[in-house]
Structure formats: C-alpha cells, structure tokens
C-alpha cells in the first residue's frame, strides 16, 4: 500500500475509533453486549436500517451507553470488524507457522487455511460484517489494509518453499491468494448464504495450480 493509502486508512481508523475503551468488568460486559447485539442486527436488518437507537433498544441499554463508547454507527461497525479480525488472527497466524515449516506441504497448509476461514465466517457471523465493510466506501480501505498485512505474512512464510523468488514477487503472490479467496467467498455468501463445497473445491484447485509454479 502506498503512503497516501496508509494515511487514509490510519485517518479512517482514528475517525471511527472508540471514545473510551472499557477497563472495568461491568464496562467490558456492556461493550460486549453492544457489539454482540450489533452483529445480530446487521445480519438481520442490514446496514441501512441499522442505527444506534435500534441498537440501544435491542441491547436494552440507554442510548447514552452506546454513545459513551462509540460516536456513531460506523464506529460500532468498525469495532465489530476489529473484534472479528482479532479473533481470526490466531487461526491465520497458526496457518502461517505451518506454511513456514519447510517439512510441511505448503499447498495442503494453504488449503486447510481456506477451509478454516470458511468455517470461521459461518460460526462468527463474519459474513454479515464483511458485507457491511465491503459495502461502505468509508470503511473499505480498512479491509484492504488488513489484506495487505496478510499478504506480507504469506510472502514471508512462503520463502521457506520458494527459493530464488524475490520478496516483492512473493508479496504479489500473497496478495492474489488473499484477494481471490475473499472475492470468491464473498460472492458465494451473497449468492447462497453459505460457501458451497464446489466453490471451495474450485478455489483450492485454482490456488494449487498457481502455487505449484513457485513452491518446490
């Protein structure tokens, strides 16, 4: 990502950052309730009908409790997205550790990572969050930034299997793996409300053919 995009992403995150981060247990429970309810509402009514008044009503908290932590509904959505990403991060990092191991089959490790991601989206209402983020130009750069970060991690992990391929090219490989995975999965969810096994199978077949050109 070039410097201008980095600055835009940073300013976007600051603009929608929480006003207060909870410390006490009661406050943490309140924020968790707000975000859990927000996830349910976004899945149920979509982003256009979603607002802080409806969120407070459904969560059975005062509207001022929502505004204590979040300045507007977009800030709530960003917080929900960040929580979703933080929960997925250990799974992705575990896959990257497997990909770094030269004794393991890189193609199989990556295919398992795709399967884990699909399962995670199904369990964590992640599709509703991704649909909102992708549909809002104000927030789309946040997702792109995270994809860039993951592409760099993939590139670093693939070095154990791709002798002689320079780092910039490996980062391009990583970005294409991430972007095509996201695009295929997002499209499948929008069409079917799930990821059919046929889509996952063809996605992995495409990636296997692509990676085989680089992986020893």
C-alpha positions in Angstrom: 0.0 0.0 0.0 1.4 3.4 -0.9 1.9 6.2 1.6 -1.3 8.0 0.7 -3.4 4.9 1.2 -1.7 4.2 4.5 -2.5 7.7 5.7 -6.1 7.4 4.6 -6.5 4.1 6.3 -5.0 5.5 9.6 -7.2 8.5 9.5 -10.3 6.3 8.9 -9.4 4.2 11.9 -8.9 7.3 14.0 -12.2 8.8 12.9 -14.1 5.8 13.9 -12.1 4.8 17.0 -13.9 4.1 20.2 -14.3 7.1 22.5 -13.5 5.1 25.6 -12.0 1.6 25.9 -13.6 -0.4 28.7 -11.4 -1.4 31.7 -13.8 -2.5 34.4 -15.6 -5.8 34.1 -19.0 -4.2 34.0 -18.0 -1.8 31.2 -16.4 -4.7 29.3 -19.7 -6.7 29.6 -21.6 -3.7 28.3 -19.4 -3.2 25.3 -19.6 -7.0 24.5 -23.3 -6.8 24.7 -23.4 -3.8 22.4 -21.2 -5.5 19.8 -22.9 -8.9 20.1 -26.3 -7.1 19.5 -24.8 -5.1 16.7 -23.7 -8.2 14.9 -27.2 -9.8 15.2 -28.9 -6.6 13.9 -26.5 -6.2 11.0 -27.2 -9.7 9.9 -30.9 -9.2 10.5 -31.7 -5.8 9.1 -28.7 -4.7 7.1 -26.6 -1.6 7.4 -29.2 0.9 6.1 -31.7 0.1 8.8 -29.1 -0.3 11.5 -28.7 2.7 13.8 -27.7 3.5 17.4 -31.3 3.9 18.6 -32.3 0.5 17.4 -29.1 -1.0 18.8 -29.7 0.5 22.3 -33.3 -0.7 22.2 -32.4 -4.3 21.2 -29.5 -4.4 23.7 -31.7 -3.0 26.4 -29.2 -0.2 27.3 -29.6 3.5 27.3 -28.6 5.3 24.0 -26.1 7.3 26.0 -24.4 4.0 26.9 -23.7 3.4 23.2 -22.5 6.9 22.7 -20.2 6.7 25.7 -18.1 4.2 23.7 -18.9 5.0 20.1 -19.5 8.3 18.3 -21.8 6.9 15.6 -23.0 3.6 14.0 -19.9 3.4 11.7 -17.7 3.4 14.8 -19.7 0.5 16.1 -19.3 -1.4 12.8 -15.5 -0.8 12.8 -15.2 -2.0 16.4 -17.2 -5.1 15.4 -14.9 -5.7 12.4 -11.8 -5.2 14.6 -13.1 -7.8 17.1 -13.8 -10.2 14.2 -10.3 -9.7 12.8 -8.7 -10.1 16.2 -10.5 -13.4 16.7 -9.4 -14.7 13.3 -5.8 -13.6 13.7 -4.6 -16.6 15.8 -6.0 -19.0 13.3 -4.3 -17.3 10.4 -1.0 -17.0 12.3 -1.1 -20.7 13.1 -1.5 -21.4 9.4 1.4 -19.1 8.6 3.6 -21.1 11.1 2.6 -24.2 9.3 3.4 -22.6 5.9 6.8 -21.5 7.2 7.8 -25.1 8.0 9.7 -26.4 5.0 8.9 -30.0 6.1 5.2 -29.5 5.5 3.3 -29.4 2.2 2.6 -25.7 1.6 -0.3 -26.4 -0.8 -2.1 -28.5 1.8 -1.4 -26.0 4.6 -3.0 -23.2 2.5 -6.0 -25.3 1.5 -6.6 -26.0 5.2 -6.4 -22.3 5.9 -9.2 -21.7 3.4 -11.3 -24.4 5.0 -10.7 -22.8 8.4 -11.6 -19.4 7.2 -14.9 -20.6 5.7 -15.8 -22.4 8.9 -14.9 -19.3 11.0 -17.1 -17.0 8.9 -20.0 -19.4 9.4 -19.5 -19.5 13.2 -18.8 -15.8 13.9 -21.4 -14.1 11.7 -18.4 -12.9 9.9 -20.2 -12.7 6.6 -22.6 -10.0 7.8 -19.6 -7.9 9.0 -17.7 -8.4 5.7 -20.7 -7.5 3.7 -21.1 -4.2 5.6 -17.4 -3.3 5.4 -17.2 -4.1 1.6 -20.4 -2.1 1.0 -19.2 1.1 2.7 -16.6 3.2 0.8 -15.6 4.9 4.1 -14.6 1.6 5.6 -13.4 -0.5 2.6 -9.8 0.7 3.0 -9.6 -0.8 6.4 -10.2 -4.3 4.9 -7.7 -3.6 2.2 -5.1 -2.6 4.7 -5.6 -5.9 6.6 -5.4 -7.9 3.3 -2.1 -6.1 2.6 -0.8 -7.1 6.0 -1.8 -10.7 5.5 -0.2 -10.8 2.0 3.1 -9.8 3.6 2.8 -12.6 6.1 2.1 -15.1 3.4 5.1 -13.8 1.4 7.3 -14.2 4.5 6.1 -17.7 5.1 6.4 -18.9 1.5 10.2 -18.0 1.5 10.8 -21.4 3.1 9.4 -23.1 -0.1 10.2 -20.7 -2.8 14.0 -20.4 -3.2 15.1 -17.9 -5.8 11.8 -16.0 -5.8 12.2 -12.4 -4.7 10.3 -10.9 -1.9 8.3 -8.4 -4.0 7.0 -11.1 -6.2 6.1 -13.3 -3.3 4.1 -10.4 -1.8 2.2 -10.2 -5.1 1.5 -13.9 -4.8 0.3 -13.5 -1.2 -2.0 -10.6 -2.2 -3.5 -12.6 -5.1 -4.1 -15.5 -2.8 -5.9 -13.3 -0.2 -7.9 -11.2 -2.7 -9.1 -14.2 -4.8 -10.1 -16.0 -1.6 -12.0 -13.0 -0.3 -13.7 -12.4 -3.6 -14.8 -16.0 -4.1 -16.1 -16.4 -0.6 -17.8 -13.0 -0.5 -19.5 -13.8 -3.8 -20.6 -17.3 -2.7 -22.1 -15.8 0.5 -24.0 -13.1 -1.4 -25.5 -15.7 -3.8 -26.1 -18.7 -1.5 -25.9 -17.5 2.1 -23.0 -20.0 2.5 -19.9 -21.3 0.7 -20.9 -24.3 -1.3 -18.3 -27.1 -1.2 -18.0 -26.8 -5.0 -16.8 -23.2 -4.7 -14.3 -24.1 -2.0 -13.0 -27.0 -4.1 -12.5 -25.0 -7.2 -10.9 -22.1 -5.3 -8.4 -24.6 -3.8 -7.8 -26.2 -7.2 -7.0 -22.8 -8.7 -4.6 -21.9 -5.9 -2.9 -25.3 -6.0 -2.2 -24.8 -9.7 -1.0 -21.3 -9.1 1.2 -22.0 -6.1 2.7 -25.1 -7.8 4.6 -22.7 -10.1 6.5 -21.3 -7.1 6.6 -23.9 -4.4 9.3 -26.5 -4.5 
